[in-house]
Amino acid sequence: MDAEQPKQAYRFRFFPLLAGLAAAVAWGLAPAAGAADAIRIGEINSHHSLSTAGQGYRNGLALALEEINAGGGVQGRPLELVAREDDGDAGQAARNARALVRDERVAVLTGTMLSDVALAVSREAALSKTVFVVGDALSDAITLDKGNRYTFRVRPSTYMQAAMLAEQAARMPGRRWAVVAPNYEYGQSAVASFKLLLKQARPDVEFVSDQWPALGKIKADEVVRVMRQARPDAIFNATFGDDLQKFVQAGNRQQLFAGIRVVSMASAGAQSLDPAQSEAIRDWTAIGYPWEQIATPEHQRFLEAYLKKFGQHPQLSSVFGYTTMMAIAAGLKKSGGAGGEALVTALRGMPLESPLGPIAFRALDQQASMGAFVGQVSQKDGRSSMSNWRYLDGAAYLPGDVYVRSRRPASAMK
């Protein structure tokens, strides 16, 4: 925290998952008098990761928490975030969720970046009847096939983002598509939704190569070799992070991208790519975050506060972290500080403000209507730029009611 900041009444407690470590490590300012009455929020995430996205998400949470408590908290009670490490392991995340509810008496669960981790926490949330607000994980299963009445999500789902990208892809020439995606819940969900929606818009397209590298273990040269042999007109990419960097490097070496359209779930930010290889990305159609070009009042206010506090520009994950905490606070205010069923009722259909404009949790599937920026992403000299972008309102890309009812458990919609 900046030394100049006033001492608001809140705590951000972090429990790293390290053998033999029993003490909490305080992250934030010491609580003021009355903090025993704090409303506890249990957050489960990969805190040990030093990735730009992970740090950005945590910064967004911290900024929102500070603003909420500076404004009086919820009915005069500060919010306290108790964070635990999941190590990217679904089993560990589930154990943490049980412990946070049982031992820490948290009113709400949040966090998770990996989809399989989010699904594990979601199951525990349903068992304990504790509201779980997902901020970053993407899989459709979170709000569809494996959804439950206690789980809500802020970030646009794989279906919503795939719908935005399929809309763009349907206008592109060529009909032969190759796909590459990590072989776990998120990647499988992204590809399934993209294929479904693109085929609906363009029945003539065919998918000539599906590549499913294990997350974090991509054999990029082999993936690219097989894709080149299929001679696609276009590629749908759902890899990210180190896997995306390796895919770009191998594609550049083998000239995969020459004359090929690429549609990407990830914006291939320059922070994750070797500058020597980044210029292989030229005019990819991708979901990104043109933070320096967004002139809306709500984003300007968020941007100025973020820059002042952290001295660096936000990532898209920062927006998710910030909005998730604000959504939790708004729901708690509406429920009178109560969790459980009262908070479920409060959040369903609830509108709220975000740095990207007004959004709401749809009551049917408890998915927020946050949208995304879709445009052309290029890189040069290690810098990423986004042009010809548009912010697409998520409300227009939510799956239809009939589709949701065909996939979401009836018990989750009661």
Disulfide bonds with the S-S distance in Angstrom:
none
